[in-house]
């Protein structure tokens, strides 16, 4: 199970990379493994503000459909449009080219509520 130390994590199995005032968000290796082959990602309102823990989209896999939860409050500033043609990139490179959205962080103090790699590994029983 790949859990990079330089990222933050949520109990909902999203990962977060902080780059200045921008959060790059995707789903974890654990999540993509549980979902199976990802076939579609729906972000219905790009360029919309989201609140922490709010559903901002869905990810559809062969087995199921799962909600995507905002790990931080802010405005969605970019959706990874490459996923429209290759949603399986989430399975093959979840921490790299399989990122899902970028959010302009509106409340940086919420970062303190995210999990580090060790805490996330413990959460999933690693």
C-alpha positions in Angstrom: 0.0 0.0 0.0 1.5 3.3 -1.1 1.0 6.1 1.5 3.4 9.0 0.7 4.7 10.8 3.7 4.5 14.3 2.1 0.7 14.3 1.7 -2.2 14.8 4.1 -5.1 12.4 4.3 -8.8 12.2 5.3 -10.9 9.6 7.0 -12.9 9.5 3.7 -9.7 8.3 1.9 -8.8 11.5 0.0 -5.3 12.7 -0.2 -4.2 16.4 -0.2 -1.0 18.0 -1.4 -0.6 21.6 -0.2 1.1 24.0 -2.7 0.9 27.5 -1.3 -2.7 28.4 -1.1 -3.8 25.6 -3.4 -4.8 22.0 -2.3 -4.4 19.3 -5.0 -6.8 16.5 -4.1 -7.3 12.9 -5.2 -8.2 9.5 -3.7 -5.8 7.3 -1.9 -4.2 4.1 -3.1 -6.4 2.3 -0.6 -9.6 3.9 -1.9 -8.8 3.1 -5.6 -8.1 -0.5 -4.6 -11.3 -0.8 -2.8 -13.3 0.8 -5.6 -11.8 -1.3 -8.4 -11.6 0.0 -12.0 -12.6 3.6 -12.1 -14.8 4.3 -15.1 -16.1 7.9 -14.6 -15.6 10.9 -12.3 -18.3 13.5 -12.0 -17.6 17.0 -10.7 -20.9 18.7 -11.4 -19.9 22.2 -10.3 -16.3 23.1 -11.0 -15.5 26.7 -10.0 -17.9 26.4 -7.1 -17.0 27.0 -3.5 -17.1 23.9 -1.2 -17.2 23.5 2.6 -15.0 21.0 4.4 -16.6 17.5 4.4 -19.1 18.6 1.7 -19.7 16.3 -1.3 -18.2 17.9 -4.4 -18.5 15.0 -6.8 -18.7 11.3 -7.3 -16.4 8.6 -8.6 -17.8 5.7 -10.4 -16.1 2.3 -10.6 -17.2 -1.0 -12.0 -18.3 -2.1 -8.5 -19.8 1.0 -7.1 -20.3 4.8 -7.0 -18.7 6.7 -4.2 -19.0 10.4 -3.0 -15.9 12.6 -3.0 -15.7 14.8 0.1 -13.9 18.1 0.3 -11.0 17.8 2.7 -10.8 21.6 3.0 -13.0 24.6 2.4 -12.4 26.7 -0.7 -13.2 27.2 -4.4 -12.6 24.4 -6.9 -10.3 26.1 -9.4 -9.4 23.2 -11.6 -10.7 19.7 -12.5 -8.2 17.2 -14.0 -9.9 17.1 -17.5 -7.5 14.3 -18.5 -9.7 12.0 -16.4 -12.6 12.5 -18.8 -10.7 10.4 -21.4 -8.7 8.2 -19.0 -10.5 7.8 -15.6 -8.4 4.7 -15.0 -5.4 7.1 -14.4 -6.8 7.2 -10.8 -6.1 3.5 -10.5 -2.7 3.6 -12.2 -1.2 6.9 -10.7 -3.5 8.0 -7.9 -0.9 10.3 -6.3 0.4 11.8 -9.6 -1.5 12.2 -12.9 -4.6 10.8 -11.2 -5.3 13.9 -9.1 -8.9 15.0 -9.3 -9.3 18.7 -8.4 -7.4 21.7 -7.2 -9.0 24.0 -4.5 -8.0 27.5 -3.6 -7.9 27.1 0.2 -10.2 29.5 2.1 -9.5 28.4 5.6 -5.8 27.2 6.1 -6.4 26.3 9.7 -8.4 23.3 8.5 -5.2 21.7 7.4 -4.5 21.0 11.0 -7.5 18.6 11.0 -6.1 16.4 8.3 -4.2 13.1 9.0 -0.5 12.6 8.4 0.7 9.4 6.7 1.3 7.5 9.9 -2.2 8.3 11.2 -3.8 7.3 7.9 -1.9 4.1 7.8 -3.2 3.3 11.3 -6.7 4.2 10.2 -6.7 1.6 7.3 -5.0 -1.0 9.4 -1.6 -0.8 7.8 
